[in-house]
Amino acid sequence: MMTQRNGWLAVGFSVALILQSSALFAQLNSESSLAQNTPGDISQTQPPVDLNLTWELVPRTPIKFTPFDMVDPNTGKPVRPDDLIEVNGVKMRAGDFYRRLNEAERWLNAHGYSLRTDTRFEYFSPELESQIADSERRLRELEQKMPIEGEPADNTFAPAACTGDGRAFDTGWYGNSLWGIRFYGSGNFQACYPSPLSASVSGQAVLSGRLANFQVNIAEATANASGTLAGLFPLVLNYNYAINVRVFGNTVWGPSGSGIVQGSYQNSWDWRILSYNWSSPTVRLGCVSVLGIPICIDGQVGVNIALNLAASLDIQASAQTATARPYGNATGWAAAWIGANAGIARAYAGVRGTLNFLSGSLQGTATGNFSVISNCLVYNFNAQLGANLTALRGQVDAFAGGCIWFFGWRCAEASLRLFSWDGINWNRTIGSFSNSYNVYCW
């Protein structure tokens, strides 16, 4: 009976360490070998950004509260509230210690846990879970509409001798406050006759990302191509094109050209546009209770990115085709270490799990061609966006553990669910738009 009592007392005595957290935190700093995944230079030189996330215990069936017997932790003998007891070298009134102990036990019992039996406490953030649920709902709604035509694009003005149209799309943000992605873009064309016959196509595609409270356009690609008929016999074409690819706001690729060809112009490219480790500033992932002691976990989230771009152009007097296919992969990662209030004799923190932030490819194709129908010169335009990709799929947990000494080390661990989602899995045409326009009738 004495051994069993000492077992749960070892857990309960940790509550008393609240009274000496400052002294033990100094001891914690001297035991750096106990920390896991701990970039100490970051945690010491950069104050964490607080995301203000709330964390709750994963609920279980409530347990009936039974108060702890008031005994001396060293002898196991009954004591009175005013008696002094010694816990881990600290003297305090027995009544104060057991009041804190029973308050913690009562709260845990209401959530289905107990200091007597549990060594693992699972926490979740209602905000993060709600954001994932909202992403799942919007993703299903978007997939029901695929292939989408997009919305009419702004700034599609065409001169009197020209006709044109444009479309834009935006998926919105998917993910949660720690990791998120968004795709958006636009495309338009313009055809003119009779002075002289010409056509142009242009488009833009953007991949935006979010880490914690920091969001940025990871990669942006814009392209335009045009052709003007300079002669029929022989067929002579004036052409020009320009492509611009920006990574984190910096241009990394920008081929362009112009010239005169008889018949057509073709070119293609395949280029590595990005190999990068993108990380957030230091953030406060959350504060939880381990063995009755509040522990705050600081950390970072990030993405290792490798992206490529394949593109091609085919410009002819009667038809134009442009394709772009970004492809690659990005792996999400996280790091965690003990921040403040680690009033436990030994403490550690880390991260488990993996996250597929993005892998696969998108392919956009825009084509235009002229035809003659019923004494009218008609321009036929088609644009498609296809996807073969997986994104935001995986599970990542942070964890923090603490140990106290009482006839041997007694340890417990709290885990925080940072991310858990099956994510986006597309192998389909996600956008498509086509139409025909009368350029000139006679």
C-alpha positions as CSV (number, residue, x, y, z in Angstrom):
1,M,0.0,0.0,0.0
2,M,2.9,2.3,0.8
3,T,4.4,1.7,-2.7
4,Q,1.1,2.5,-4.4
5,R,0.7,5.7,-2.3
6,N,4.2,6.8,-3.1
7,G,3.5,6.3,-6.8
8,W,0.6,8.8,-7.0
9,L,2.2,11.1,-4.5
10,A,5.2,11.4,-6.9
11,V,2.8,12.9,-9.5
12,G,1.0,15.0,-7.0
13,F,4.1,16.5,-5.5
14,S,4.9,18.1,-8.8
15,V,2.2,20.7,-8.1
16,A,4.3,22.0,-5.3
17,L,7.0,22.9,-7.8
18,I,4.8,25.8,-8.8
19,L,6.1,27.5,-5.7
20,Q,9.7,27.2,-6.8
21,S,9.5,27.4,-10.6
22,S,12.0,30.2,-10.8
23,A,14.7,28.3,-9.1
24,L,14.0,25.1,-11.0
25,F,13.9,27.0,-14.3
26,A,17.5,28.0,-13.7
27,Q,18.3,24.3,-13.1
28,L,16.5,23.5,-16.4
29,N,18.7,25.8,-18.4
30,S,21.8,24.0,-17.1
31,E,20.4,20.7,-18.4
32,S,20.3,21.5,-22.1
33,S,21.1,17.9,-23.0
34,L,17.6,16.9,-22.0
35,A,15.9,19.1,-24.7
36,Q,15.1,17.7,-28.1
37,N,15.0,19.7,-31.4
38,T,16.0,22.8,-29.5
39,P,17.6,25.6,-31.5
40,G,18.6,27.5,-28.3
41,D,20.1,30.5,-30.1
42,I,16.7,31.3,-31.6
43,S,14.7,30.9,-28.4
44,Q,17.1,33.1,-26.5
45,T,17.6,35.9,-29.0
46,Q,14.1,36.2,-30.6
47,P,11.0,36.7,-28.4
48,P,8.2,34.4,-29.6
49,V,5.2,35.7,-31.5
50,D,2.1,34.6,-29.5
51,L,-0.6,33.1,-31.8
52,N,-3.1,33.3,-28.9
53,L,-4.2,29.7,-29.5
54,T,-6.2,28.1,-26.8
55,W,-5.6,24.4,-25.9
56,E,-8.0,22.0,-24.3
57,L,-7.6,18.4,-23.1
58,V,-9.1,15.9,-25.5
59,P,-12.3,15.0,-23.5
60,R,-12.9,11.7,-21.9
61,T,-15.7,10.3,-19.7
62,P,-15.5,12.3,-16.4
63,I,-14.1,10.5,-13.4
64,K,-15.5,10.8,-9.9
65,F,-13.3,13.0,-7.8
66,T,-11.6,11.4,-4.8
67,P,-9.3,13.8,-2.7
68,F,-5.8,12.7,-1.9
69,D,-5.0,11.7,1.7
70,M,-3.0,14.3,3.6
71,V,0.3,12.5,4.4
72,D,4.0,13.4,4.7
73,P,5.6,12.6,1.3
74,N,8.8,11.3,3.0
75,T,7.2,9.1,5.7
76,G,3.7,8.4,4.4
77,K,2.3,9.3,7.8
78,P,-0.8,11.4,8.2
79,V,-0.2,15.2,8.8
80,R,-2.4,18.2,9.7
81,P,-3.0,21.2,7.4
82,D,-0.6,23.4,9.5
83,D,2.2,20.9,9.6
84,L,5.3,21.6,7.5
85,I,6.3,19.1,4.9
86,E,9.3,18.9,2.6
87,V,8.8,18.3,-1.1
88,N,11.9,18.1,-3.3
89,G,13.9,20.1,-0.9
90,V,11.2,22.8,-0.4
91,K,9.3,23.2,2.9
92,M,5.6,24.2,2.8
93,R,2.4,23.9,4.7
94,A,0.7,20.6,4.1
95,G,-2.7,22.3,3.7
96,D,-1.4,24.6,0.9
97,F,0.2,21.7,-1.0
98,Y,-2.8,19.4,-0.8
99,R,-5.2,22.2,-1.7
100,R,-3.3,22.8,-5.0
101,L,-3.0,19.0,-5.5
102,N,-6.7,18.4,-5.1
103,E,-7.7,21.4,-7.3
104,A,-5.6,20.0,-10.1
105,E,-7.0,16.5,-9.6
106,R,-10.6,17.8,-9.5
107,W,-10.1,19.7,-12.8
108,L,-8.5,16.6,-14.5
109,N,-11.2,14.3,-13.3
110,A,-13.8,16.5,-14.9
111,H,-12.0,15.9,-18.2
112,G,-11.5,12.2,-17.7
113,Y,-7.9,12.2,-16.5
114,S,-6.2,11.6,-13.1
115,L,-2.9,12.4,-11.6
116,R,-3.0,8.9,-10.0
117,T,-3.0,7.0,-13.3
118,D,-2.2,9.1,-16.4
119,T,1.2,9.9,-17.7
120,R,0.1,11.2,-21.1
121,F,-2.2,14.2,-21.6
122,E,-3.6,15.0,-25.1
123,Y,-4.5,18.5,-26.0
124,F,-6.2,20.1,-29.0
125,S,-6.8,23.6,-30.2
126,P,-10.5,24.4,-31.1
127,E,-9.3,27.2,-33.4
128,L,-6.9,24.9,-35.4
129,E,-9.5,22.1,-35.6
130,S,-12.2,24.5,-36.7
131,Q,-10.0,25.9,-39.5
132,I,-9.3,22.4,-40.8
133,A,-13.0,21.6,-40.7
134,D,-13.8,24.8,-42.7
135,S,-11.1,24.0,-45.2
136,E,-12.5,20.5,-45.7
137,R,-16.0,21.9,-46.2
138,R,-14.9,24.5,-48.8
139,L,-12.7,21.9,-50.6
140,R,-15.7,19.6,-51.1
141,E,-17.8,22.5,-52.3
142,L,-15.1,23.6,-54.8
143,E,-14.6,20.0,-56.1
144,Q,-18.4,19.8,-56.8
145,K,-18.0,22.8,-59.1
146,M,-15.0,21.5,-61.1
147,P,-14.1,22.2,-63.8
148,I,-14.8,25.8,-62.9
149,E,-14.9,28.6,-65.5
150,G,-13.7,31.2,-63.1
151,E,-15.0,34.8,-62.7
152,P,-14.8,37.5,-65.4
153,A,-11.4,39.2,-65.0
154,D,-10.9,42.9,-64.5
155,N,-9.2,45.1,-67.1
156,T,-10.3,43.2,-70.2
157,F,-10.9,46.4,-72.2
158,A,-10.5,45.9,-76.0
159,P,-10.2,48.6,-78.7
160,A,-13.0,49.0,-81.2
161,A,-11.3,46.8,-83.8
162,C,-10.6,44.0,-81.3
163,T,-12.5,41.5,-79.2
164,G,-11.3,39.9,-76.0
165,D,-12.2,38.2,-72.7
166,G,-10.6,37.1,-69.5
167,R,-11.2,34.9,-66.5
168,A,-9.8,34.7,-63.0
169,F,-9.9,32.1,-60.2
170,D,-9.0,32.0,-56.5
171,T,-9.2,28.9,-54.4
172,G,-8.9,30.8,-51.1
173,W,-6.8,29.6,-48.2
174,Y,-6.7,26.0,-47.1
175,G,-5.1,24.7,-43.9
176,N,-4.9,26.3,-40.5
177,S,-3.0,29.1,-38.7
178,L,0.3,27.2,-38.8
179,W,0.4,26.0,-42.4
180,G,-1.8,27.2,-45.4
181,I,-1.7,27.4,-49.1
182,R,-3.7,29.3,-51.8
183,F,-3.8,29.2,-55.6
184,Y,-5.1,32.0,-57.7
185,G,-4.6,33.3,-61.2
186,S,-6.1,34.8,-64.4
187,G,-5.9,34.6,-68.1
188,N,-7.1,36.7,-71.1
189,F,-6.9,37.0,-74.8
190,Q,-7.4,39.7,-77.5
191,A,-7.9,39.3,-81.2
192,C,-7.9,42.3,-83.7
193,Y,-8.8,42.8,-87.3
194,P,-8.3,44.2,-89.9
195,S,-5.3,46.5,-89.4
196,P,-3.5,44.0,-89.2
197,L,-4.8,40.6,-88.1
198,S,-3.3,39.9,-84.7
199,A,-3.9,37.9,-81.5
200,S,-2.4,37.8,-78.0
201,V,-2.8,35.6,-74.9
202,S,-1.6,36.2,-71.4
203,G,-1.9,34.6,-68.0
204,Q,-0.8,34.7,-64.4
205,A,-0.6,31.9,-61.7
206,V,0.4,32.4,-58.1
207,L,1.1,29.9,-55.2
208,S,0.8,31.6,-51.9
209,G,1.8,30.1,-48.6
210,R,1.3,30.8,-44.9
211,L,3.5,29.9,-41.9
212,A,2.1,30.9,-38.6
213,N,1.2,34.6,-38.8
214,F,3.4,35.2,-41.9
215,Q,2.1,34.8,-45.5
216,V,3.8,35.4,-48.8
217,N,3.6,34.6,-52.5
218,I,6.0,31.7,-52.8
219,A,6.0,31.6,-56.6
220,E,4.4,33.8,-59.2
221,A,4.5,33.2,-63.0
222,T,3.2,35.6,-65.7
223,A,3.4,35.0,-69.4
224,N,2.2,36.7,-72.6
225,A,2.6,36.0,-76.3
226,S,1.3,37.8,-79.4
227,G,1.5,37.4,-83.1
228,T,0.8,39.7,-86.0
229,L,0.2,38.7,-89.6
230,A,2.7,40.6,-91.8
231,G,2.1,38.7,-95.0
232,L,0.2,35.8,-96.5
233,F,2.3,34.8,-99.6
234,P,4.6,33.7,-98.1
235,L,3.2,33.5,-94.6
236,V,5.1,36.0,-92.4
237,L,4.6,36.4,-88.7
238,N,5.8,39.1,-86.3
239,Y,5.9,37.6,-82.8
240,N,7.0,38.5,-79.3
241,Y,6.7,36.8,-75.9
242,A,7.8,37.5,-72.3
243,I,7.8,35.2,-69.3
244,N,8.5,36.2,-65.7
245,V,8.9,34.0,-62.7
246,R,9.3,35.4,-59.2
247,V,10.1,33.5,-56.0
248,F,9.4,35.3,-52.8
249,G,9.1,38.5,-54.7
250,N,12.4,38.2,-56.6
251,T,12.6,37.5,-60.3
252,V,14.5,34.3,-60.9
253,W,13.6,33.7,-64.6
254,G,12.5,36.1,-67.3
255,P,13.0,34.9,-70.9
256,S,11.6,37.2,-73.6
257,G,12.0,37.6,-77.3
258,S,10.7,38.9,-80.6
259,G,11.3,38.4,-84.2
260,I,9.9,37.6,-87.6
261,V,9.4,34.0,-88.8
262,Q,7.8,32.5,-91.8
263,G,5.1,30.1,-90.7
264,S,5.6,29.7,-86.9
265,Y,7.7,30.0,-83.8
266,Q,8.2,27.3,-81.1
267,N,10.2,27.1,-78.0
268,S,10.2,25.2,-74.7
269,W,11.9,25.4,-71.3
270,D,12.3,23.3,-68.2
271,W,14.0,24.9,-65.3
272,R,14.6,24.6,-61.5
273,I,13.1,27.8,-60.1
274,L,13.3,27.2,-56.4
275,S,15.2,25.2,-53.8
276,Y,14.6,26.8,-50.5
277,N,14.0,26.4,-46.8
278,W,11.3,28.8,-45.7
279,S,10.7,29.1,-42.0
280,S,8.5,31.2,-39.7
281,P,9.7,33.4,-36.9
282,T,9.7,32.0,-33.4
283,V,6.1,31.5,-32.3
284,R,4.5,30.4,-29.1
285,L,2.8,27.1,-30.0
286,G,0.9,26.8,-26.7
287,C,1.0,26.5,-23.0
288,V,-0.2,23.4,-21.3
289,S,0.0,21.6,-18.0
290,V,2.3,18.7,-17.3
291,L,2.2,17.0,-13.9
292,G,0.2,20.1,-12.8
293,I,3.0,22.5,-13.9
294,P,2.4,25.0,-16.7
295,I,4.8,24.6,-19.5
296,C,5.0,26.9,-22.5
297,I,6.3,25.5,-25.8
298,D,8.0,27.8,-28.3
299,G,8.9,26.7,-31.8
300,Q,9.0,27.3,-35.5
301,V,7.2,25.9,-38.5
302,G,8.6,25.8,-42.0
303,V,8.7,24.2,-45.5
304,N,11.5,22.7,-47.5
305,I,10.6,23.6,-51.1
306,A,11.9,22.4,-54.5
307,L,9.9,23.7,-57.5
308,N,10.5,23.4,-61.3
309,L,8.8,25.0,-64.2
310,A,8.2,23.6,-67.7
311,A,6.8,25.9,-70.3
312,S,6.3,26.0,-74.0
313,L,5.2,28.4,-76.8
314,D,3.8,27.7,-80.3
315,I,3.0,30.9,-82.2
316,Q,1.5,30.7,-85.7
317,A,-0.4,33.1,-87.8
318,S,-3.6,31.1,-87.4
319,A,-3.1,29.6,-83.9
320,Q,-1.3,30.2,-80.7
321,T,-0.6,27.8,-77.8
322,A,1.1,28.5,-74.5
323,T,1.6,25.9,-71.7
324,A,3.1,26.2,-68.2
325,R,3.6,23.3,-65.8
326,P,5.0,24.0,-62.4
327,Y,5.9,20.9,-60.5
328,G,7.9,19.8,-57.5
329,N,7.5,19.1,-53.8
330,A,7.5,20.8,-50.4
331,T,7.8,19.1,-47.1
332,G,6.5,20.8,-43.9
333,W,8.5,20.7,-40.7
334,A,8.3,22.0,-37.2
335,A,10.6,22.4,-34.2
336,A,9.7,22.9,-30.6
337,W,11.5,23.6,-27.4
338,I,10.7,24.7,-23.8
339,G,9.9,28.4,-23.6
340,A,8.8,29.8,-20.2
341,N,7.3,28.6,-16.9
342,A,9.0,25.2,-17.2
343,G,9.0,24.7,-13.4
344,I,9.9,21.0,-13.6
345,A,13.2,19.5,-12.5
346,R,13.7,18.0,-15.9
347,A,11.8,19.0,-19.0
348,Y,12.0,18.4,-22.8
349,A,10.0,19.2,-25.9
350,G,9.9,18.2,-29.5
351,V,7.8,17.3,-32.6
352,R,6.5,14.1,-34.2
353,G,4.9,13.5,-37.5
354,T,5.3,14.6,-41.1
355,L,3.4,17.0,-43.4
356,N,3.2,16.9,-47.2
357,F,2.9,20.6,-47.9
358,L,2.8,20.2,-51.6
359,S,3.8,17.6,-54.2
360,G,2.9,17.0,-57.8
361,S,2.2,19.4,-60.6
362,L,-0.3,21.9,-62.1
363,Q,-0.6,22.4,-65.9
364,G,-2.1,25.4,-67.5
365,T,-2.8,25.5,-71.3
366,A,-4.2,28.4,-73.3
367,T,-4.9,28.0,-77.1
368,G,-6.4,30.3,-79.6
369,N,-7.1,29.9,-83.4
370,F,-8.8,31.6,-86.2
371,S,-11.5,30.1,-88.4
372,V,-14.0,31.4,-91.0
373,I,-17.7,30.6,-90.3
374,S,-20.6,32.2,-92.3
375,N,-18.6,35.1,-93.8
376,C,-17.1,35.9,-90.3
377,L,-13.6,35.6,-89.0
378,V,-14.0,33.8,-85.7
379,Y,-11.4,33.5,-82.9
380,N,-11.7,30.3,-80.8
381,F,-10.2,30.5,-77.3
382,N,-9.7,27.7,-74.8
383,A,-7.9,27.6,-71.4
384,Q,-7.6,24.7,-69.0
385,L,-5.9,24.2,-65.7
386,G,-5.2,20.6,-64.7
387,A,-3.8,19.3,-61.4
388,N,-2.0,16.1,-60.3
389,L,-1.1,17.0,-56.8
390,T,-1.3,16.3,-53.1
391,A,-1.1,19.2,-50.5
392,L,-1.5,19.7,-46.8
393,R,-1.6,16.0,-46.0
394,G,-0.2,14.6,-42.8
395,Q,-0.2,14.9,-39.0
396,V,2.2,16.9,-36.8
397,D,2.2,16.9,-33.0
398,A,4.3,18.9,-30.6
399,F,5.0,17.4,-27.2
400,A,6.4,18.5,-23.9
401,G,7.4,16.3,-21.0
402,G,8.5,16.8,-17.5
403,C,10.0,14.7,-14.7
404,I,10.3,15.1,-10.9
405,W,12.4,13.1,-8.5
406,F,10.6,11.1,-5.8
407,F,12.1,7.7,-5.1
408,G,13.1,7.7,-8.8
409,W,12.1,9.9,-11.7
410,R,8.4,10.2,-12.3
411,C,7.6,11.6,-15.8
412,A,4.6,12.6,-17.8
413,E,4.0,14.1,-21.3
414,A,1.5,16.4,-23.0
415,S,1.0,16.3,-26.7
416,L,-0.5,19.1,-28.8
417,R,-2.1,18.3,-32.2
418,L,-0.7,21.0,-34.5
419,F,-2.0,19.7,-37.8
420,S,-4.0,16.7,-38.9
421,W,-5.7,16.5,-42.3
422,D,-6.0,14.3,-45.4
423,G,-5.5,17.5,-47.4
424,I,-6.0,18.1,-51.1
425,N,-5.7,15.2,-53.5
426,W,-6.4,16.2,-57.1
427,N,-5.8,14.4,-60.3
428,R,-8.3,16.2,-62.5
429,T,-9.1,19.3,-64.6
430,I,-9.9,21.9,-62.0
431,G,-10.6,24.8,-64.4
432,S,-11.8,25.1,-68.0
433,F,-13.1,27.9,-70.2
434,S,-13.8,28.1,-73.9
435,N,-15.6,30.4,-76.2
436,S,-15.7,31.7,-79.8
437,Y,-15.8,35.4,-80.8
438,N,-16.6,37.1,-84.1
439,V,-13.6,39.3,-84.9
440,Y,-14.8,40.6,-88.3
441,C,-17.7,39.9,-90.7
442,W,-18.2,40.8,-94.3
